[in-house]
Amino acid sequence: MKKIIAFLIIIVGTFISCSKSSDGGGSTPTPSPTPTPSETPIAFTINATNNSVSLTNGYAVTATLTSIMPSSKGITIETTLVDQTSSANISQSAAVTSTSAANNLQFINLPQQHWCTATVKMSSVATPSNSASQSFTVVYK
């Protein structure tokens, strides 16, 4: 009886190990596509610091891309200005697209005697999630 049980175990094991897999057996899996190389993260500098003072209702800033240009499509640069007294967003020029590393920007409509937080956001045109921002404070005296 023990010989019959051992023989059945060997037979069942043989059938299990030799049966085809559910994908048709012997097929080679489809290789996954080669991932697209990701862009270098955006990095830039601005020539403005906190507590900047303007003698007019405008303030000029240069934003310089210090990383590799993310794509041949270039970068998008947005400026925002928020009045710290009222938390109001102050209208600025439309975003610009550029393929230059150095970009001259102008913050406009600074309210007199109100500190404002000025923000420059730079992002890749091809991959908008690849972005960086820098902020500083400015007042029109």
C-alpha positions as CSV (number, residue, x, y, z in Angstrom):
1,M,0.0,0.0,0.0
2,K,2.9,2.4,0.8
3,K,4.4,1.7,-2.6
4,I,1.1,2.7,-4.3
5,I,0.8,6.0,-2.4
6,A,4.5,6.8,-3.2
7,F,3.9,6.0,-6.8
8,L,0.8,8.2,-7.0
9,I,2.6,11.1,-5.4
10,I,5.4,10.8,-8.0
11,I,2.9,10.6,-10.8
12,V,0.9,13.6,-9.6
13,G,4.1,15.6,-9.1
14,T,5.2,14.8,-12.6
15,F,1.9,16.0,-14.1
16,I,2.0,19.2,-12.1
17,S,5.6,20.1,-13.1
18,C,5.0,19.2,-16.7
19,S,1.7,21.0,-17.2
20,K,1.6,24.2,-19.3
21,S,1.3,27.6,-17.6
22,S,-1.8,29.7,-18.0
23,D,0.0,32.0,-20.6
24,G,0.3,29.2,-23.1
25,G,3.6,28.0,-21.8
26,G,7.0,28.6,-23.3
27,S,6.1,32.1,-24.4
28,T,8.5,34.9,-23.8
29,P,7.0,37.8,-21.9
30,T,6.7,41.1,-23.8
31,P,9.5,43.4,-22.6
32,S,8.4,46.6,-21.0
33,P,9.0,49.7,-23.1
34,T,12.2,51.7,-22.4
35,P,11.3,54.5,-20.1
36,T,11.8,58.0,-21.5
37,P,14.7,59.7,-19.8
38,S,13.4,62.2,-17.2
39,E,14.4,65.8,-17.4
40,T,16.9,67.4,-15.2
41,P,15.1,69.2,-12.3
42,I,14.6,72.9,-12.8
43,A,17.0,75.1,-10.8
44,F,17.4,78.9,-11.1
45,T,18.5,82.0,-9.3
46,I,17.0,85.5,-9.0
47,N,18.8,88.7,-8.4
48,A,16.4,89.8,-5.6
49,T,16.4,89.4,-1.9
50,N,13.9,89.7,0.9
51,N,13.2,93.3,2.0
52,S,13.8,94.7,-1.5
53,V,12.8,98.4,-1.9
54,S,11.4,99.9,-5.1
55,L,11.1,103.6,-5.8
56,T,8.4,103.0,-8.4
57,N,5.4,100.8,-8.7
58,G,7.5,98.3,-10.7
59,Y,10.4,96.0,-9.7
60,A,12.8,94.4,-12.2
61,V,14.2,91.0,-11.6
62,T,16.5,88.7,-13.6
63,A,15.8,84.9,-13.3
64,T,18.7,82.8,-14.5
65,L,18.2,79.1,-15.2
66,T,21.2,77.3,-13.6
67,S,20.2,73.7,-14.6
68,I,20.3,72.3,-18.1
69,M,17.5,73.6,-20.3
70,P,14.8,70.9,-19.7
71,S,13.8,70.5,-23.4
72,S,14.1,72.1,-26.7
73,K,10.6,73.5,-26.0
74,G,12.1,75.7,-23.3
75,I,10.7,77.0,-20.0
76,T,7.6,78.9,-18.8
77,I,8.1,81.7,-16.3
78,E,5.2,82.9,-14.2
79,T,5.2,85.9,-11.8
80,T,2.8,86.4,-8.9
81,L,2.5,89.2,-6.4
82,V,0.6,89.1,-3.1
83,D,-0.1,92.1,-0.9
84,Q,0.9,91.0,2.6
85,T,-1.5,93.5,4.2
86,S,-4.7,92.4,2.4
87,S,-3.6,88.9,1.1
88,A,-4.9,90.2,-2.3
89,N,-3.3,88.8,-5.5
90,I,-2.0,91.7,-7.6
91,S,-2.4,91.2,-11.4
92,Q,0.9,90.6,-13.2
93,S,1.9,90.1,-16.8
94,A,1.1,86.8,-18.5
95,A,3.5,83.9,-18.3
96,V,6.3,83.9,-20.8
97,T,7.9,81.0,-22.6
98,S,11.7,81.2,-23.2
99,T,14.6,79.1,-24.4
100,S,17.2,81.6,-22.9
101,A,18.9,80.9,-19.6
102,A,18.7,84.6,-18.4
103,N,15.3,86.2,-18.4
104,N,14.4,89.8,-17.4
105,L,11.1,90.0,-15.6
106,Q,9.1,93.0,-14.3
107,F,6.8,92.9,-11.3
108,I,4.1,95.6,-11.8
109,N,1.3,97.3,-9.9
110,L,3.2,97.4,-6.5
111,P,0.9,99.2,-4.0
112,Q,2.6,102.0,-2.2
113,Q,3.7,101.4,1.4
114,H,2.6,97.7,1.4
115,W,5.0,94.8,1.7
116,C,4.3,92.2,-1.0
117,T,5.5,88.7,-1.6
118,A,6.8,88.3,-5.1
119,T,7.1,84.8,-6.6
120,V,8.9,83.6,-9.7
121,K,7.9,80.1,-10.9
122,M,9.9,78.4,-13.6
123,S,8.7,75.2,-15.2
124,S,9.4,73.0,-18.2
125,V,7.1,73.5,-21.2
126,A,7.4,69.7,-22.0
127,T,6.9,68.5,-18.4
128,P,5.0,71.2,-16.4
129,S,5.4,69.2,-13.2
130,N,9.2,69.8,-13.5
131,S,9.1,73.2,-11.8
132,A,10.7,75.4,-9.1
133,S,9.7,78.6,-7.3
134,Q,11.5,81.4,-5.5
135,S,10.0,84.2,-3.5
136,F,11.1,87.4,-2.0
137,T,9.5,90.5,-0.3
138,V,9.4,93.9,-1.8
139,V,7.9,97.3,-1.0
140,Y,7.2,100.4,-3.0
141,K,8.3,103.3,-0.8
